[in-house]
Amino acid sequence: MSTRAPKKTRNIPCEECPLCASEAFRDFEGGELSYISGFKRGELVAEAGSAIFVEGSNSPHLYTVISGWGFRYMTLEDGRRQILNYALPGDFLGLQGSLLDEMSHSVEALSDMVLCVFERDRLFELFKAQPALGFDITWLGAREEQMLDEHLLSIGRRSALERAAYLLAFLHQRANLVGLFNQTNVITPLTQQHVADTLGLSLVHTNKTLKKLQNRGIISWKDTGFAILDIDTLKHIASWDGLPDLKRPFI
């Protein structure tokens, strides 16, 4: 984990938010963007490896990911880690802490990240003043639950090969939708250890499984990440139809 704590800044006006220019997200209506501009308290810049949330802690803030990758995880007392999901641009972090006072999971920056900062104590104010934005937050929470259902199905019923194919196809499609690839198909800086901790497999078993996909020319990988060479075959192996093609909200 990085020894540097995330830094607070305020350099990105809401009207110039890069997410607003993305076709992946719905347009704001009426005075919604102006309200969010007043609701926002700045940005957080986090280096790869920095802790955004720590399991069991309280945080006064909520975050929207503007750029970069992060991941949510839980740990056992002996240090074994289960990665629950990945945070990409547009995702809303910290809602659990707003409702339950403390986080039951941690969030770490997988790459350098920039996040919008909001005050947790003002969340109910947003629901009252902007019900449509409140619905958007509910939608984001429901979508996160839907993704976790798919992950649980994968860990519980898919074979190791199917699990790996599903995870890489899922991350590829999510990253592609929000423009994280920059004209490449490399999921970076995802490592084999991250994949193992997501799939619930040992590192040795994960390595053997990924080699099967690589030997078939479906993926390639280096220490810097995974290149997706055949997304359709990955989806076919996983028996997964892919994410719905719709514009999603963000706060």
C-alpha positions as CSV (number, residue, x, y, z in Angstrom):
1,M,0.0,0.0,0.0
2,S,1.2,3.5,-0.8
3,T,2.8,5.4,2.0
4,R,1.2,8.6,0.7
5,A,-2.3,9.6,1.8
6,P,-4.7,10.8,-0.9
7,K,-4.6,14.5,-1.6
8,K,-7.5,16.9,-1.7
9,T,-7.8,19.4,-4.6
10,R,-10.4,21.3,-6.5
11,N,-9.4,21.7,-10.1
12,I,-12.3,20.2,-12.1
13,P,-15.5,22.3,-12.4
14,C,-18.6,20.1,-12.7
15,E,-19.4,21.7,-16.0
16,E,-16.1,20.4,-17.4
17,C,-16.3,17.0,-15.8
18,P,-14.9,14.4,-18.3
19,L,-17.7,12.0,-17.5
20,C,-20.2,14.5,-18.9
21,A,-18.6,14.2,-22.3
22,S,-18.8,10.4,-22.2
23,E,-21.6,8.7,-24.1
24,A,-21.8,6.1,-21.4
25,F,-23.6,8.4,-19.0
26,R,-27.0,10.1,-19.1
27,D,-27.2,13.9,-19.5
28,F,-28.2,16.0,-16.5
29,E,-31.5,17.8,-16.6
30,G,-32.7,21.2,-15.3
31,G,-30.6,22.4,-12.4
32,E,-29.1,19.0,-11.5
33,L,-25.6,19.8,-12.6
34,S,-25.7,23.2,-10.8
35,Y,-26.9,21.4,-7.6
36,I,-24.1,18.8,-7.8
37,S,-21.5,21.6,-8.2
38,G,-22.7,23.0,-4.9
39,F,-22.9,19.6,-3.3
40,K,-19.3,18.7,-4.3
41,R,-16.4,19.5,-1.9
42,G,-13.5,19.0,-4.2
43,E,-11.4,16.2,-5.6
44,L,-9.3,13.5,-4.1
45,V,-6.1,12.4,-5.9
46,A,-5.0,8.9,-4.9
47,E,-1.9,7.1,-6.0
48,A,-2.0,3.4,-6.9
49,G,-2.1,1.4,-3.7
50,S,-3.6,4.2,-1.6
51,A,-6.6,3.3,0.7
52,I,-9.8,5.1,-0.1
53,F,-11.8,3.4,2.6
54,V,-10.7,1.0,5.3
55,E,-12.9,-1.8,6.6
56,G,-14.4,-1.0,10.0
57,S,-13.6,2.7,9.8
58,N,-16.0,5.7,9.6
59,S,-15.6,8.2,6.7
60,P,-17.3,11.6,6.4
61,H,-17.1,11.4,2.6
62,L,-18.7,9.8,-0.4
63,Y,-16.9,9.6,-3.7
64,T,-17.5,9.4,-7.4
65,V,-14.7,8.0,-9.5
66,I,-13.6,10.4,-12.2
67,S,-10.7,8.5,-13.5
68,G,-8.7,5.3,-12.8
69,W,-9.3,1.9,-11.4
70,G,-10.0,0.8,-7.8
71,F,-11.3,-2.4,-6.1
72,R,-13.4,-3.3,-3.1
73,Y,-12.3,-6.1,-0.9
74,M,-12.7,-7.8,2.5
75,T,-10.1,-9.7,4.5
76,L,-10.0,-12.5,7.0
77,E,-8.0,-12.3,10.2
78,D,-5.1,-14.2,8.7
79,G,-4.8,-11.7,5.8
80,R,-6.6,-13.7,3.1
81,R,-8.3,-11.2,0.8
82,Q,-11.5,-11.5,-1.3
83,I,-12.0,-8.8,-4.0
84,L,-15.7,-8.1,-4.3
85,N,-15.8,-5.8,-7.3
86,Y,-13.9,-3.1,-9.2
87,A,-14.5,0.6,-9.2
88,L,-14.4,2.5,-12.5
89,P,-15.3,6.0,-13.7
90,G,-18.8,6.9,-12.7
91,D,-19.0,4.5,-9.8
92,F,-20.3,5.9,-6.4
93,L,-18.3,4.8,-3.4
94,G,-19.1,4.9,0.3
95,L,-22.9,4.6,0.3
96,Q,-22.6,1.6,2.7
97,G,-20.9,3.8,5.3
98,S,-23.7,6.4,5.0
99,L,-26.3,3.9,5.9
100,L,-24.4,1.7,8.4
101,D,-22.0,4.2,9.9
102,E,-18.9,2.2,9.2
103,M,-17.5,0.3,6.2
104,S,-17.6,-3.5,6.1
105,H,-15.2,-3.5,3.2
106,S,-12.1,-1.6,2.1
107,V,-11.4,0.2,-1.2
108,E,-7.9,0.5,-2.6
109,A,-6.7,2.4,-5.7
110,L,-5.6,-0.1,-8.3
111,S,-4.2,2.7,-10.5
112,D,-3.8,6.4,-9.8
113,M,-7.3,7.8,-9.3
114,V,-9.2,11.0,-9.2
115,L,-12.4,11.1,-7.2
116,C,-15.1,13.7,-6.6
117,V,-15.6,14.3,-2.9
118,F,-19.1,14.8,-1.3
119,E,-20.0,15.1,2.4
120,R,-21.8,12.1,3.7
121,D,-23.9,14.1,6.2
122,R,-25.5,15.9,3.2
123,L,-26.8,12.8,1.5
124,F,-30.4,13.1,2.7
125,E,-30.4,16.8,1.8
126,L,-29.8,15.6,-1.8
127,F,-32.6,13.2,-1.7
128,K,-35.0,15.9,-0.5
129,A,-33.8,18.7,-2.9
130,Q,-33.2,16.5,-6.0
131,P,-35.4,13.4,-5.9
132,A,-34.3,12.4,-9.4
133,L,-30.6,12.4,-8.3
134,G,-31.7,10.4,-5.2
135,F,-33.2,7.8,-7.6
136,D,-29.9,7.8,-9.5
137,I,-28.1,6.9,-6.3
138,T,-30.6,4.1,-5.7
139,W,-30.1,2.9,-9.2
140,L,-26.3,2.8,-8.7
141,G,-26.8,0.8,-5.5
142,A,-29.1,-1.7,-7.3
143,R,-26.7,-2.1,-10.2
144,E,-23.9,-2.8,-7.8
145,E,-26.1,-5.5,-6.2
146,Q,-26.8,-7.0,-9.6
147,M,-23.1,-7.2,-10.4
148,L,-22.4,-8.9,-7.1
149,D,-25.1,-11.4,-7.8
150,E,-23.3,-12.3,-11.0
151,H,-19.9,-12.5,-9.2
152,L,-21.4,-14.8,-6.6
153,L,-22.9,-17.1,-9.3
154,S,-19.5,-17.2,-10.9
155,I,-17.6,-18.2,-7.7
156,G,-20.3,-20.7,-6.7
157,R,-21.1,-22.4,-10.0
158,R,-18.7,-21.6,-12.8
159,S,-15.6,-23.7,-13.3
160,A,-12.2,-22.0,-12.9
161,L,-11.9,-21.5,-16.6
162,E,-15.4,-20.0,-16.8
163,R,-14.7,-17.8,-13.8
164,A,-11.6,-16.3,-15.4
165,A,-13.3,-15.8,-18.7
166,Y,-16.2,-14.1,-17.1
167,L,-14.1,-11.8,-15.0
168,L,-11.9,-10.6,-17.9
169,A,-14.9,-10.2,-20.2
170,F,-16.7,-8.2,-17.4
171,L,-13.8,-5.9,-16.8
172,H,-13.1,-5.5,-20.5
173,Q,-16.7,-4.4,-21.2
174,R,-16.9,-2.1,-18.2
175,A,-13.6,-0.4,-19.1
176,N,-14.5,-0.1,-22.7
177,L,-17.8,1.5,-22.0
178,V,-16.1,4.3,-20.0
179,G,-13.2,4.8,-22.3
180,L,-10.4,3.5,-20.1
181,F,-8.5,1.6,-22.9
182,N,-7.1,4.5,-24.9
183,Q,-7.3,2.5,-28.1
184,T,-5.8,-0.6,-26.5
185,N,-7.5,-3.7,-25.0
186,V,-5.2,-4.0,-22.0
187,I,-6.7,-4.3,-18.5
188,T,-3.9,-2.7,-16.5
189,P,-2.5,-2.8,-13.9
190,L,-4.5,-5.9,-13.0
191,T,-2.2,-8.7,-11.8
192,Q,-2.6,-12.5,-11.5
193,Q,-2.9,-12.0,-7.7
194,H,-5.9,-9.6,-8.2
195,V,-7.5,-12.2,-10.4
196,A,-6.9,-15.0,-7.9
197,D,-8.3,-12.9,-5.0
198,T,-11.4,-12.1,-7.1
199,L,-12.0,-15.7,-8.3
200,G,-11.4,-17.3,-4.9
201,L,-8.6,-19.5,-6.4
202,S,-5.0,-20.1,-5.4
203,L,-2.3,-18.2,-7.3
204,V,-1.1,-21.5,-8.8
205,H,-4.5,-22.5,-10.0
206,T,-5.2,-19.1,-11.4
207,N,-1.9,-19.2,-13.3
208,K,-2.7,-22.5,-14.9
209,T,-6.2,-21.3,-15.8
210,L,-5.0,-18.1,-17.4
211,K,-2.4,-20.1,-19.4
212,K,-5.2,-22.1,-20.9
213,L,-6.9,-18.9,-22.1
214,Q,-3.5,-17.6,-23.4
215,N,-2.6,-20.8,-25.2
216,R,-5.9,-20.6,-27.1
217,G,-5.1,-17.1,-28.2
218,I,-7.9,-15.5,-26.3
219,I,-5.8,-13.3,-24.0
220,S,-2.2,-12.5,-23.4
221,W,-0.7,-11.1,-20.2
222,K,2.4,-9.6,-18.8
223,D,3.1,-8.1,-15.4
224,T,1.5,-4.8,-16.6
225,G,-1.9,-6.3,-17.3
226,F,-4.1,-8.5,-19.5
227,A,-4.7,-7.9,-23.2
228,I,-8.0,-9.2,-24.4
229,L,-7.7,-10.7,-27.9
230,D,-11.1,-12.4,-28.4
231,I,-13.9,-10.9,-26.2
232,D,-16.6,-13.0,-27.9
233,T,-14.9,-16.3,-27.1
234,L,-14.4,-15.1,-23.4
235,K,-18.2,-14.4,-23.2
236,H,-19.0,-17.7,-24.8
237,I,-16.8,-19.7,-22.4
238,A,-18.4,-17.9,-19.4
239,S,-22.0,-18.3,-20.9
240,W,-22.4,-14.6,-20.3
241,D,-24.3,-12.3,-22.5
242,G,-22.5,-9.1,-21.4
243,L,-23.6,-5.9,-19.8
244,P,-26.8,-4.1,-20.9
245,D,-26.3,-1.4,-23.5
246,L,-27.8,1.6,-21.7
247,K,-26.8,5.1,-20.5
248,R,-26.2,5.1,-16.8
249,P,-26.4,7.9,-14.2
250,F,-23.6,9.3,-12.1
251,I,-23.4,11.9,-9.3
